[in-house]
Amino acid sequence: MEWSVENNLVCPTTGTAFALTSGAENLKFILWYKGDYFLRTGSVISPEDSGVLANGKKRNIKILHVFPYSNALWASFHNRIDCPGNGVVTINHCARQQQCVFTLCPYGARTVTG
């Protein structure tokens, strides 16, 4: 089974991420996962017995939970998870990396130094 990532969020306090995915017959799920690979909009993932393939390559991704999709649940995650990169097309600098547990920003932002 393949899922296409339609949207994503990262949680800087837990080091986890959420991916809104769509599969066969437009069946949607929200994947809560952790790993050293960030699923971006447009990524295609395939769960396999040996792990998770993302865009055809095995990646270090651990799926923590799969939620059935609802607008209310996705909105709740979006409203409660505070990351400057969530919901924007690009982010170049982040003033909040001191509070972030990610070693490298999943969105590619650099730390703002003052």
N, C-alpha and C positions, 0 to 999 in steps of 0.2 A: 504494500500500500504506500502511495506517495502522498505527501501533504505539501502544499505550497504556502509559504509564509506571506500573509497579507499585511501584518503589522507586528510591531515588537515594542517591548518595554524592558528596561533594566532597573533593578533595585540596587542602588549603591550601598545600602546599609547591610544587605544580606549577601551580595555577590551573586545573585541569581537573576534570571531573566524570564520573561513571558513572551511567547510567540502565538499570535492569532493565526491559526492554520485552516486551510480549506482542502478537503479531499474529494473523493468520489461523490457525485451527486450533490456537490456544494455542502457537504457535511462539514461543519466547523467545530474546532476544538481550540482550547487555550492550553498550550503546553507550558508548564513551569519547569524550568531546567537549570542546570548548573554545568559549567565546563569552561574550557579555554577557547571555545569557538562561539562567536556571536552570530545567531541566525538573523539575517537581514531580510527586509521585505524583498520578495522575489526568490529567496532561497527555496530549494526543493529538498525535503527531507524524507528519508525512508527508514523506518525502524527495522532492524534486522536482528536475527538471533545473536549475532556477534557484537551488536552495538547499533549506533545511529550513523547512517550515511547522510551527509549534507552535500548537495550538488555533486553526487556521485563518489564522494570520498569519505572514508571512515573518519569520524571526528570524535574528540573527547567530549561527549555530551552525555550527561546523566539526566534522564527525564525523572523529575521528582513527583509530578502529578499531572494528570490530564483532566481538565475540566470541560464539561459540555459548554459550548459557547452561548452566551446571552449578551445582549447589548448592555444590560445593567451590570453584569459581572465585569465586563471589560472596562466600562466607564468607572466602576469602583476601583479597579486596579490603577487605571490611569490617573484618577483623582488623588489617590493615596500614596502613590510612589513618586517621590520627589527627586527627579533627575533632570537637569537642564537639557539633556539630549533627547529625552522622550518627546515625541511629537513634532520635532523640527527636522527640516531637511538636512541642514548641516550645522555643526557647532565646531568652532575653531578653538575657543578657549573656555575653560571651566574654572570658576572661582570656588567651587565646592569640592574639589578633589581631596581636600584634607579630611572630609567626612566620608569619602568613598573607599570601599574595600577592594575595588578593582585595581590591580597593579597598572594595567593599561586601560584607558577609557575605551569601552566598546564602540563609542562613536568617533573615536580618533581625536578628541579634544586634548589640548595641552593645558597645563596648569598656568593660571594667571599669577604672575609674581608682582609684588608691589614694592 
